[in-house]
Amino acid sequence: FSFNDHRACSVICPRFQPLWRQPRQLRQSTNYRDSTPLSCGTPTSSWHGSVLPKARLFGTRLEAREGSIPSAELHTSRMKGASSRRHGRLVRLFVLFLSTSLFLLVSAWISLSIILAKRIHATSPLLPSPVVPLGKIRASAPRPRGELETDRNEMHRPTIAFCVSVTGCDDKDRLFTAAHGAAVLAHSVYRASAESRGGRGYRHKMIAFIHPDAARCSEDDLSKLGYEVKIRGSPVAASEIRGKYLRHNIEKSGCCGEKELLKLYSYTLTEYPVVVHLDLDALVLQPMDELFDVMLDGPKSPALQTISVQSGQNIPNVVDAYFARDYMGVYWGGRKPVGVHGGFFVVRPSDAAFTELVDVVREGNYTLQDGWARSGHGRCHGGETIQGLLPYYYDILHPGTAIELNRCIYNAVVDNPRDRKGNCIAGQDPNNCEDCRKAPLGHIKLAHFTYCQKPWLCRDLDGPINWTSDNQTDRSAIRLCMGMQRAWFLMRKRLDEYTLRLQNISSDGSQRGVKSKTGSFKPEQFLGYCSNVGKKGYIPFHQVA
């Protein structure tokens, strides 16, 4: 080996560095076992014919023959090596400390970001729902095993589909129904679902069936609101119906004619275990998990004890549907059997059920005098479509598979339980004539704005003009309608607060002040969303200050 620099020699032979500083005679007189004299020389010299001494190599240390190096120099070399090793250990410990601290700081920053993101998402269905952890378990008081098992089951609960149907465009009212009704309804469903309840309950999916005639005025609106839009034509065209009376009259039935049958597509969503269909003027006030528990787990589920059913009926062994009947249809001249309310029903999806229902309509065995297949079902408003078809299907074709819910709690419309003569028309038990007009607002799980009027019409229900029908002149009915109306505007306010909060997040993450509403018409009732009475006084989204 030849080295042109004594510093290179020091790298290879660090133990021999002290020899370079000794007199040449001492260096030349130093003997090594079985080796020739070794000289590192001056910075410009090289090894001339020297042989690398036979020594033991441990790492980068070259051990010389004991006693070949003066003891003082050997002690100095060892002390310097020990000091160097201690210095290296300190450097490594310091680097480890810095890397660990940096890792902890980054982890804390990521955790804080996740928490802030969850809080931002906590009040809106308009953005993808965050993954919310289960409820906290206190270390000081361990929860029973049964509760822990319940929490684990909550994580595996399926998603429930919530559907709406849009059958046409009314350019004058489009802004108030498709945009605002759908937005507030979706937010109310969100707040009653697992996404905003700490993971407890069922998750939800909003779906909209839109008729081609309504696509131009609602498809974009509902898509932006987070709905999964499905463009569907009527499952049965009027020209396909074989029955003469139904073929000529179904287009004039109810609110929407044969387009009302769009709601039957709820049965085709077989990827979901349960489907809830709601009108756009509905509002979910409380979770309805008990309905889903019983439908999925059977009538032996403990949740059955919490379901309020209409009096005078038996609980079936298999629950394939829930609905509430429209007893006010009898008040307005309809005949029993009473039809269902088309604005709310819960079904178990089934392609077979969808096909059977479509075949019943296509057969067209219906007359106004005798109803569906001479069963009497369907002799009411909208009886030619959903309101009469569903009770015929579950009462006659498949009895013992559906439950009629208490209309005062599920689908509360604040209806009068008696006809004009004072006879009870609500329920199957004449001795139990429950008056929904006196129901506490806190007990209602689903409100439906029919007789109480649409909230976005900004009608003063307690004013000199009676905006409701004659069965709502009872003061208790007016008070309940006003409570439901204010609950709708409160839900609108919660949705707006979330939207405005997102719009006012600055680049550094701070939040600017959320501007208040401008409506001055009865702000304690309408919360600033109405500037005057009537739909012209309603303040839509884009006009909110």
C-alpha positions in Angstrom: 0.0 0.0 0.0 1.2 3.5 -0.8 -0.1 6.7 0.8 0.8 10.1 -0.3 -0.6 11.8 2.7 0.0 11.1 6.3 -3.6 12.0 7.0 -4.7 9.1 4.9 -2.4 7.0 7.0 -4.1 8.2 10.1 -7.5 7.1 8.8 -6.3 3.6 8.2 -4.0 3.4 11.2 -5.3 5.7 13.9 -3.4 3.9 16.6 0.0 4.8 15.0 -0.6 8.5 14.7 1.4 9.2 17.9 4.5 7.7 16.3 4.6 10.3 13.6 5.4 13.0 16.1 8.4 11.1 17.6 12.0 11.4 16.4 12.9 9.4 13.3 15.3 7.2 15.3 12.5 6.2 17.7 10.1 5.5 14.9 12.6 3.4 13.1 13.6 1.5 16.2 10.1 0.5 17.0 9.6 -3.2 16.2 6.5 -5.0 15.3 6.0 -8.7 15.2 7.0 -10.3 11.9 7.1 -7.0 10.1 9.5 -4.5 8.6 9.9 -1.0 10.0 6.9 1.0 9.3 7.0 4.8 8.7 4.2 7.0 7.8 6.7 9.7 6.9 6.1 13.3 6.1 3.0 14.7 4.4 4.7 14.4 1.1 6.5 11.0 1.7 5.1 7.5 1.1 5.6 4.1 2.4 8.6 2.6 0.6 8.5 -1.2 0.5 6.8 -1.4 3.9 4.6 -4.3 4.7 1.3 -3.9 6.6 2.1 -5.4 10.0 0.4 -8.6 11.0 -2.0 -7.5 13.6 -5.5 -8.1 14.7 -8.2 -5.8 13.1 -11.2 -5.0 15.2 -13.5 -2.7 13.3 -11.2 0.3 12.4 -8.7 -0.4 15.2 -5.4 -2.0 14.5 -3.9 -3.7 17.5 -0.1 -3.6 17.6 2.1 -5.9 19.6 1.9 -5.3 23.3 4.7 -3.2 24.4 5.7 -2.1 20.9 4.3 1.4 21.6 5.5 3.4 24.6 3.0 3.2 27.5 2.5 6.9 27.7 1.6 7.2 24.1 -0.6 4.1 24.2 -2.5 5.6 27.3 -2.9 8.9 25.4 -4.3 7.1 22.4 -6.7 5.1 24.4 -8.0 8.1 26.3 -8.6 10.0 23.0 -10.4 7.0 21.6 -12.7 6.7 24.6 -13.4 10.4 24.5 -14.3 10.1 20.8 -16.6 7.2 21.5 -18.4 9.1 24.3 -18.8 12.1 22.0 -20.3 9.8 19.3 -22.8 8.3 21.7 -23.9 11.8 22.9 -24.4 12.9 19.3 -26.5 9.8 18.5 -28.6 10.3 21.6 -29.2 14.0 20.7 -30.2 13.0 17.1 -32.6 10.4 18.5 -34.1 12.9 20.9 -34.7 15.4 18.0 -36.2 12.8 15.7 -38.6 11.5 18.5 -39.7 15.1 19.3 -40.3 15.8 15.7 -42.4 12.6 15.3 -44.5 13.5 18.4 -45.1 17.0 17.1 -46.2 15.8 13.7 -48.5 13.2 15.2 -50.1 15.8 17.5 -50.6 18.1 14.5 -52.3 15.4 12.5 -54.6 14.4 15.4 -55.6 18.0 15.9 -56.3 18.4 12.2 -58.6 15.3 12.2 -60.5 16.5 15.3 -61.1 19.9 13.7 -62.2 18.3 10.4 -64.7 16.1 12.3 -66.1 19.2 14.1 -66.5 21.1 10.8 -68.4 18.1 9.2 -70.5 17.5 12.3 -73.6 19.4 11.2 -74.0 18.9 7.4 -75.0 16.2 5.0 -73.6 18.2 2.1 -70.1 16.9 2.4 -68.8 13.3 2.8 -69.5 12.2 6.2 -66.6 11.7 8.6 -65.8 8.5 10.3 -66.9 9.1 13.9 -65.5 6.9 16.7 -67.7 5.1 19.2 -68.7 6.7 22.4 -65.9 7.2 25.0 -65.4 4.5 27.6 -64.5 5.8 31.0 -61.4 4.1 32.5 -62.6 4.6 36.0 -65.9 2.7 35.4 -65.5 0.0 32.8 -68.7 -0.5 30.8 -70.5 -3.8 31.0 -69.8 -6.4 28.3 -73.2 -6.1 26.9 -72.7 -2.4 26.2 -69.4 -3.1 24.5 -71.0 -5.7 22.3 -73.6 -3.2 21.4 -70.9 -0.7 20.4 -69.3 -3.3 18.2 -72.6 -4.0 16.5 -73.1 -0.3 15.9 -70.0 -0.3 13.7 -71.5 -3.1 11.5 -75.0 -1.7 11.1 -76.1 -1.3 7.5 -76.9 1.9 5.6 -80.5 3.0 5.3 -81.7 4.6 2.0 -83.8 7.7 2.3 -85.6 8.5 -0.9 -87.6 11.4 -2.4 -89.4 11.7 -5.7 -89.7 14.7 -8.0 -92.4 14.4 -10.7 -92.4 17.7 -12.5 -91.3 21.3 -12.6 -93.3 24.3 -11.3 -91.1 27.2 -12.2 -92.8 29.5 -9.7 -92.2 27.2 -6.7 -89.2 25.2 -7.9 -86.8 27.2 -5.7 -88.8 26.5 -2.6 -89.5 22.8 -3.0 -86.6 21.1 -4.9 -83.9 23.3 -3.3 -85.0 24.2 0.2 -87.3 21.3 1.0 -84.7 18.8 -0.1 -81.8 20.6 1.6 -83.5 20.9 5.0 -84.9 17.3 4.8 -81.4 15.9 4.0 -79.9 17.8 7.0 -82.6 16.5 9.3 -82.0 12.9 8.2 -78.2 13.5 8.7 -78.7 14.7 12.3 -80.8 11.7 13.1 -78.2 9.2 11.6 -75.0 7.6 12.9 -72.8 10.2 11.1 -73.7 12.9 13.6 -74.5 10.7 16.7 -71.0 9.5 17.5 -71.4 6.4 15.3 -74.5 5.1 17.1 -77.4 4.1 15.0 -77.6 3.6 11.2 -75.8 5.5 8.5 -77.9 7.0 5.7 -77.9 7.6 2.0 -80.0 10.2 0.2 -81.5 9.2 -3.1 -83.8 11.1 -5.5 -86.0 9.6 -8.2 -86.5 12.3 -10.7 -89.0 12.0 -13.6 -87.5 13.1 -17.0 -90.0 16.0 -17.0 -88.5 17.3 -13.7 -84.8 16.8 -14.6 -84.3 20.3 -16.0 -85.4 22.0 -12.7 -84.2 19.6 -10.0 -81.4 17.3 -11.2 -78.6 19.8 -10.6 -80.1 21.2 -7.4 -80.4 17.8 -5.7 -77.0 16.6 -7.0 -75.3 19.6 -5.4 -77.2 18.8 -2.1 -75.6 15.4 -1.9 -78.5 13.3 -3.3 -77.8 10.3 -5.6 -80.0 11.2 -8.6 -81.8 8.5 -10.5 -83.7 9.6 -13.6 -86.7 7.3 -14.0 -89.9 7.4 -16.0 -93.2 6.1 -14.6 -93.0 2.3 -14.1 -96.4 2.0 -15.9 -97.5 4.4 -18.6 -101.2 5.1 -18.8 -101.5 3.6 -22.2 -100.2 0.2 -20.9 -103.1 -0.2 -18.4 -105.6 -2.7 -19.5 -108.5 -1.6 -17.2 -110.5 1.1 -19.0 -111.4 3.2 -16.0 -107.9 3.3 -14.6 -106.4 3.9 -18.0 -108.5 7.0 -18.5 -108.4 8.4 -15.0 -105.0 7.6 -13.5 -103.4 10.7 -15.0 -105.8 12.9 -12.9 -105.3 10.9 -9.7 -104.0 12.7 -6.6 -101.3 15.3 -7.0 -99.2 13.8 -9.8 -101.2 11.2 -11.6 -99.3 8.1 -12.8 -96.0 9.9 -12.0 -96.8 9.2 -8.4 -95.9 5.6 -9.1 -92.3 6.8 -9.3 -92.2 6.0 -5.5 -92.4 2.3 -6.3 -88.8 2.4 -7.4 -88.0 2.3 -3.7 -88.5 -1.5 -3.9 -85.7 -1.8 -6.5 -82.9 -0.5 -4.1 -82.0 -4.1 -3.1 -78.5 -3.0 -2.2 -80.0 -1.5 1.0 -81.8 -3.6 3.6 -84.4 -0.9 4.4 -85.7 2.1 2.3 -87.6 5.1 3.7 -89.5 7.2 1.2 -90.4 10.8 2.2 -92.0 13.8 0.6 -89.9 17.0 0.3 -92.1 18.8 2.9 -91.2 16.3 5.6 -88.8 16.8 8.6 -87.1 14.2 10.7 -87.0 15.3 14.3 -85.7 12.2 16.0 -84.0 8.9 15.0 -86.3 6.1 14.0 -83.8 3.3 14.6 -86.4 1.1 16.3 -88.2 0.6 13.0 -85.1 -0.6 11.3 -84.1 -2.9 14.3 -87.5 -4.7 14.2 -87.5 -5.0 10.4 -84.0 -6.5 10.4 -84.0 -8.5 13.6 -87.6 -9.6 13.7 -90.5 -8.9 16.2 -88.4 -10.5 19.0 -86.2 -7.5 18.9 -86.3 -5.5 22.2 -86.9 -2.4 20.0 -90.4 -3.5 19.3 -91.4 -2.3 22.8 -90.4 1.3 21.8 -92.5 1.4 18.5 -95.8 3.2 18.9 -98.3 1.5 16.6 -101.9 2.5 15.8 -104.3 0.9 18.3 -106.3 -2.3 17.5 -103.8 -4.2 15.4 -101.6 -7.3 15.9 -97.8 -7.4 15.4 -96.9 -9.6 12.4 -94.1 -12.3 12.6 -92.4 -10.7 9.6 -92.3 -7.0 9.0 -91.8 -5.9 5.4 -93.3 -2.4 5.6 -94.4 0.4 7.8 -96.9 3.1 6.9 -99.3 5.7 8.4 -102.8 5.9 7.2 -104.4 9.1 6.0 -107.6 9.3 8.1 -108.2 12.8 6.9 -109.1 11.3 3.6 -112.2 10.0 5.2 -112.8 13.5 6.7 -112.8 14.9 3.1 -115.2 12.4 1.7 -113.1 9.2 1.3 -114.4 5.8 2.4 -112.9 3.1 4.4 -110.7 1.1 4.3 -108.5 4.1 4.8 -105.6 4.7 2.4 -102.0 5.2 3.4 -100.3 8.5 3.5 -98.1 8.6 0.4 -95.6 11.0 2.0 -94.0 8.4 4.3 -93.6 4.7 4.1 -90.8 2.2 5.0 -90.3 -0.9 2.9 -88.0 -3.9 2.6 -86.7 -3.7 -1.0 -87.6 -6.6 -3.2 -87.6 -7.0 -7.0 -90.4 -9.5 -6.7 -92.6 -7.0 -4.8 -91.8 -4.3 -7.4 -92.8 -6.5 -10.3 -96.0 -7.6 -8.5 -97.1 -4.0 -7.8 -96.4 -3.0 -11.4 -98.4 -5.9 -12.7 -101.3 -5.0 -10.5 -101.4 -1.4 -11.9 -100.9 -2.7 -15.5 -103.8 -5.1 -15.0 -105.9 -2.1 -14.0 -108.6 -3.9 -12.0 -109.8 -0.7 -10.3 -113.0 1.3 -10.2 -113.9 4.3 -8.1 -116.9 2.5 -6.7 -115.2 -0.8 -5.7 -111.6 0.1 -5.4 -108.8 -2.3 -6.3 -110.1 -5.8 -7.3 -113.4 -5.0 -5.6 -111.7 -5.0 -2.2 -112.8 -1.5 -1.3 -109.2 -0.2 -1.0 -108.4 2.9 -2.9 -111.7 4.8 -2.7 -109.9 8.0 -1.5 -107.8 10.8 -2.7 -104.9 9.3 -4.7 -106.4 5.8 -4.4 -105.6 5.0 -8.0 -101.8 5.2 -7.1 -99.8 4.9 -4.0 -102.4 5.8 -1.4 -104.7 3.0 -2.4 -102.3 0.6 -4.0 -100.1 0.0 -1.0 -102.9 -0.9 1.5 -104.4 -3.2 -1.1 -101.0 -4.9 -1.5 -100.4 -5.3 2.3 -103.9 -5.8 3.5 -105.2 -8.1 0.8 -102.4 -9.7 -1.2 -99.9 -10.0 1.6 -101.6 -9.7 4.9 -99.7 -9.9 8.1 -96.5 -8.4 6.8 -96.8 -4.7 7.6 -97.4 -2.4 10.6 -99.5 0.7 10.8 -97.6 3.2 12.8 -99.0 5.8 15.2 -99.6 8.8 12.9 -99.2 11.2 15.8 -95.5 10.3 16.1 -94.5 9.0 12.7 -95.7 11.3 9.9 -97.5 13.9 12.1 -99.7 16.1 10.0 -101.8 17.4 13.0 -105.0 15.9 11.8 -108.5 15.8 13.3 -109.4 12.3 14.5 -113.2 12.9 14.1 -115.4 13.6 11.2 -117.8 16.5 10.9 -120.4 14.5 12.9 -118.0 13.9 15.8 -117.5 10.2 15.0 -114.0 8.8 15.5 -112.4 8.0 12.1 -108.8 7.5 13.3 -107.6 3.9 14.1 -109.5 0.6 14.4 -110.5 1.1 18.0 -113.5 3.6 18.3 -112.9 3.8 22.0 -109.4 5.0 21.6 -109.7 8.1 19.4 -106.2 9.7 19.8 -106.1 13.4 18.9 -102.8 14.2 17.2 -103.5 17.9 17.5 -102.7 17.6 21.2 -99.5 15.6 20.8 -96.4 17.2 22.4 -93.8 18.3 19.9 -91.1 16.5 21.8 -92.8 13.2 21.0 -92.9 13.6 17.3 -90.3 11.8 15.3 -91.4 12.7 11.7 -93.3 15.9 10.9 -95.1 16.3 7.6 -96.2 19.8 6.5 -99.6 19.2 4.8 -102.4 20.7 6.8 -99.9 22.9 8.6 -98.8 24.4 5.3 -95.3 24.5 3.8 -92.8 26.4 5.9 -91.3 28.3 3.0 -94.7 30.0 2.4 -94.0 32.2 5.5 -97.6 32.0 6.6 -98.6 33.5 9.9 -100.6 30.6 11.3 -101.5 32.5 14.4 -102.7 35.6 12.5 -106.1 36.8 11.5 -106.2 34.7 8.3 -106.9 30.9 8.7 -104.3 29.4 6.4 -105.1 25.9 7.5 -108.2 23.8 6.8 -111.3 23.9 8.9 -110.1 21.0 11.0 -107.2 23.1 12.2 -109.1 25.9 13.9 -108.5 24.2 17.3 -106.0 26.3 19.2 -103.9 23.2 20.2 -103.6 22.4 16.5 -102.4 25.9 15.7 -99.8 25.8 18.5 -98.5 22.4 17.3 -98.3 23.6 13.7 -96.4 26.7 14.8 -94.0 24.5 16.8 -93.3 22.3 13.8 -92.9 25.3 11.6 -90.3 26.8 13.9 -88.5 23.5 14.1 -88.2 23.5 10.3 -86.7 27.0 10.3 -84.3 26.0 13.1 -83.1 23.1 10.9 -82.6 25.6 8.1 -80.6 27.8 10.4 -78.3 24.9 11.5 -77.7 24.1 7.8 -76.9 27.7 7.0 -74.6 28.0 9.9 -72.5 25.1 8.6 -72.5 26.4 5.0 -71.5 30.0 6.1 -68.9 28.6 8.4 -67.2 26.8 5.5 -67.4 29.9 3.3 -65.8 32.1 6.0 -62.8 29.9 6.8 -59.8 32.1 6.0 -56.5 30.8 4.7 -54.9 30.7 8.2 -57.7 28.5 9.5 -59.4 31.2 11.6 -63.1 31.8 11.2 -64.6 35.1 10.4 -68.0 36.2 11.8 -71.1 34.6 10.4 -73.5 37.2 9.1 -77.0 37.3 10.5 -80.2 36.9 8.5 -82.1 40.0 7.2 -85.8 38.9 7.5 -87.7 41.0 10.0 -91.1 39.3 9.7 -91.8 37.6 13.1 -88.1 36.7 13.6 -88.9 34.8 16.8 -91.0 32.4 14.6 -89.2 32.4 11.2 -85.7 33.1 12.6 -84.9 35.8 10.0 -85.9 33.8 6.9 -89.1 35.7 6.1 -89.3 39.4 5.2 -93.0 39.3 4.8 -96.0 37.0 4.8 -96.3 34.7 1.8 -93.8 32.9 -0.4 -92.6 36.2 -1.8 -91.3 37.1 1.6 -89.2 33.9 2.0 -85.5 34.5 1.8 -83.8 31.8 -0.3 -80.3 30.6 0.1 -78.6 33.0 -2.3 -80.2 36.0 -0.7 -79.1 35.3 2.9 -76.8 38.1 4.0 
